[in-house]
Every structure is written in structure tokens, then in C-alpha cells.
Amino acid sequence: MSVCFLEAELKKRFPGFREVEHGGMILDAIDIKHVLSRPDTCASLRSLFAWCVRALEEYQGCDLSSLHDDFRLRDGLMSEITGTQLELIERSVNESPAS
């Protein structure tokens, strides 16, 4: 079941559904690893995960390289809006002088 289909179904069944408030319901209902393992699906969800992974790696020093592969963060579709922002962050981090 795609995220878009699931969200539409939730809004149909529960007219008060709001993705920001109730987004956890979507995440609980899908197999994230399976959905994001397909590089041609769920650009917005992949972009969200890419932001989170990038923040954890950059600011917490976590090694999350396996998630890059599992969620196809290097070669999967990204949101047209936030995908370009992620590219800018990557360039900025890679170009900044070492402290």
C-alpha cells in the first residue's frame, strides 16, 4: 500500500485526520524499510528520512551508512522541494574547512 493511498484512505475514513498531528498512524501502518527500498517511490518520506539521517550523522556523530542503502537515500527519488535543500546542505558541509 502506498503512502499516498494510505493517507487518502485515512482522510476518507477519519475526516478529522491531519498528517502532521496523526502522521504516526501512517508510519505505524507501513513497512518503512520495504517502501523506501524501492527508489522510485515515496519521495517526500525519503526526503524526511534523509534529513533525519543527515542530522544524526552530522550532529550526533552516528554511523548510519546502512540506512543510506536500506532507504535508497543516495539514489532514490527525493521531494522536489526538500531534495534540493539537502543537496545544498551536502555541498555546504563538504566545502566547509575542517575545524
C-alpha positions in Angstrom: 0.0 0.0 0.0 1.5 3.3 -1.0 1.7 6.2 1.5 -0.4 8.4 -0.8 -3.2 5.8 -1.0 -3.0 5.2 2.8 -3.2 8.9 3.6 -6.2 9.3 1.3 -7.9 6.3 2.8 -7.3 7.7 6.3 -8.8 11.0 5.4 -11.8 9.3 3.9 -12.4 7.1 7.0 -11.5 9.8 9.5 -12.5 13.2 8.2 -10.5 14.9 11.1 -7.2 13.2 10.0 -4.3 15.7 9.7 -1.0 14.3 8.6 1.1 16.5 10.9 -0.9 15.5 14.0 -1.6 12.0 13.1 1.3 11.1 10.8 2.5 8.4 13.2 -0.6 6.4 12.1 0.9 6.3 8.6 4.3 5.2 9.8 2.8 2.5 12.1 0.8 1.1 9.1 3.6 0.7 6.6 6.9 -1.2 6.5 9.2 1.8 6.1 12.2 -0.3 5.0 10.2 -2.1 2.3 8.6 1.1 1.0 11.9 3.1 0.8 13.9 0.2 -0.6 12.1 1.0 -3.9 14.0 4.0 -5.3 11.0 5.1 -7.4 8.5 5.6 -4.6 7.7 8.0 -1.7 10.0 11.0 -2.5 8.6 13.0 0.4 9.0 10.3 3.0 12.5 9.5 1.7 13.4 13.2 2.0 12.2 13.3 5.6 14.3 10.3 6.5 17.3 11.8 4.6 17.0 15.0 6.7 16.9 12.9 9.9 19.8 10.7 9.0 21.9 13.6 7.9 21.2 15.5 11.2 22.1 12.4 13.3 25.3 11.8 11.3 26.4 15.5 11.4 25.4 16.5 14.9 25.5 13.2 16.9 28.3 11.5 15.1 26.2 8.4 14.3 27.3 6.0 11.6 24.1 5.4 9.7 25.6 4.2 6.4 23.4 1.1 6.4 20.3 3.4 6.3 21.6 5.1 3.2 21.4 1.7 1.5 18.3 0.4 3.1 16.3 3.6 2.3 18.0 4.3 -1.0 19.0 7.8 0.2 21.7 8.1 -2.4 19.8 7.1 -5.5 16.1 7.2 -4.6 13.6 9.9 -5.5 13.6 12.9 -3.3 11.0 15.6 -2.9 11.5 18.3 -5.4 11.3 20.9 -2.7 13.4 19.5 0.1 15.7 17.4 -2.2 17.4 20.5 -3.5 17.8 21.8 0.1 19.5 18.5 1.0 21.9 18.9 -1.9 22.8 22.5 -0.7 23.5 21.2 2.8 25.7 18.4 1.5 27.7 20.9 -0.6 28.0 23.3 2.3 29.2 20.6 4.7 31.7 19.2 2.2 33.1 22.6 1.3 33.5 23.9 4.9 37.0 23.9 6.2 37.9 21.3 8.8 37.8 22.6 12.4 
